Amino acid sequence: MSLRYGERGLSLIEILVALIILSVGLLGLAGASVTVTRLLGDGRWSTTAMGSATSRIELLRSAARDSAGCASLAGGSSALPGGLLERWTISPGVHSVVVDVIVSGRRTRADTLSAVIPCF
C-alpha cells in the first residue's frame, strides 16, 4: 500500500521524540528499581538489628529477675553473625535500669533500642 497525496506517515523527528520519551521513562524505572533494592536491604538490616537488640534486652530482663536483681547487670558487647556488633550499656534509674542496645555493622549507621527494666 502506497501513500496517497495528503496522507502522511510518521516523520523521523516524531519517531526520535517518541524514543527519547520512552528512554526517559525507562531510565526512571531503572532509578526506582535501584532505590527499591536499597530500601529492601535497609529494611533487612533494621529487622536483623532490632531482633538481636530485642533478644539482648530479654536476656538482661531475665537476669534482673534472678536473686541478684539489677546489681548483676553490666554493659558489654558481642559479635553477631553477619558481621554485626552489639553493644549494650546499663544506666541506673529509680528502682529500674535503662538499657541501651546499639547494633552496628559494616554500614555507617547504627540502630539503637532502649528499654527500662524494673528492679525488684
C-alpha positions in Angstrom: 0.0 0.0 0.0 1.4 3.3 -1.0 0.7 6.7 0.5 -1.5 9.0 -1.5 -1.2 12.7 -1.7 -2.3 14.3 1.6 -1.7 11.2 3.7 1.2 11.4 6.0 3.2 8.8 7.9 5.4 9.4 10.9 8.4 11.7 10.4 11.8 10.9 11.6 11.6 13.7 14.2 8.4 12.3 15.6 10.0 8.9 16.0 13.1 10.4 17.7 10.9 12.3 20.1 8.9 9.1 20.9 12.2 7.2 21.5 13.5 10.0 23.8 10.3 9.9 25.9 10.5 6.1 26.1 14.2 6.3 27.1 13.5 8.8 29.9 10.7 6.6 31.2 12.9 3.5 31.2 15.7 5.4 33.0 13.2 6.5 35.6 12.2 2.9 36.1 15.8 1.8 36.5 16.4 4.5 39.1 13.3 3.5 41.0 14.5 -0.2 40.9 17.8 0.8 42.4 16.1 2.8 45.2 13.7 -0.1 46.0 16.6 -2.5 46.2 18.5 -0.2 48.6 15.4 0.2 50.8 14.8 -3.5 50.9 18.4 -4.0 52.1 18.0 -1.3 54.7 14.8 -3.0 55.9 16.5 -6.3 56.2 19.3 -4.6 58.2 16.9 -2.9 60.6 14.9 -6.1 61.1 18.1 -8.1 62.0 19.4 -5.4 64.2 16.2 -4.9 66.2 15.7 -8.6 66.5 19.1 -9.1 68.1 18.6 -6.0 70.3 15.3 -7.3 71.5 16.9 -10.7 72.3 19.6 -8.9 74.3 17.1 -6.9 76.3 15.1 -10.1 77.1 18.3 -11.8 78.3 19.0 -8.8 80.6 15.4 -8.7 81.8 15.6 -12.4 82.7 19.0 -11.8 84.5 17.4 -9.0 86.5 14.7 -11.4 87.8 17.3 -13.6 89.3 18.2 -13.4 93.0 20.9 -10.7 92.5 18.5 -8.4 90.7 19.7 -5.4 88.8 23.0 -5.4 90.6 24.1 -8.3 88.4 23.5 -6.4 85.1 26.5 -4.9 83.4 27.2 -3.4 80.0 29.2 -5.3 77.3 29.5 -6.2 73.7 29.3 -9.2 71.5 29.9 -10.1 67.9 26.8 -11.3 66.0 26.6 -13.4 62.7 26.8 -11.4 59.5 29.5 -9.0 60.8 27.3 -7.2 63.3 28.5 -5.9 66.6 26.1 -5.5 69.5 27.0 -3.1 72.4 24.8 -2.5 75.5 25.0 0.0 78.3 23.2 -0.1 81.7 22.3 3.3 83.3 20.8 3.2 86.8 17.4 4.7 87.4 15.0 4.9 90.3 14.0 1.3 91.1 15.0 0.4 87.5 17.8 0.5 85.0 17.8 1.8 81.5 19.3 -0.5 78.9 20.5 0.9 75.5 21.4 -1.7 72.9 23.3 -0.5 69.9 23.8 -2.7 66.9 26.2 -1.7 64.2 27.8 -3.4 61.2 29.6 -2.7 58.0 27.3 0.3 57.4 28.0 3.6 58.9 24.5 3.7 60.6 23.8 2.0 63.9 20.4 1.1 65.3 19.6 1.7 68.9 16.9 0.2 71.1 16.3 1.4 74.6 14.2 -0.3 77.4 13.6 0.2 81.1 14.0 -2.9 83.3 12.3 -2.7 86.7 14.4 -3.8 89.7 12.7 -5.8 92.4 
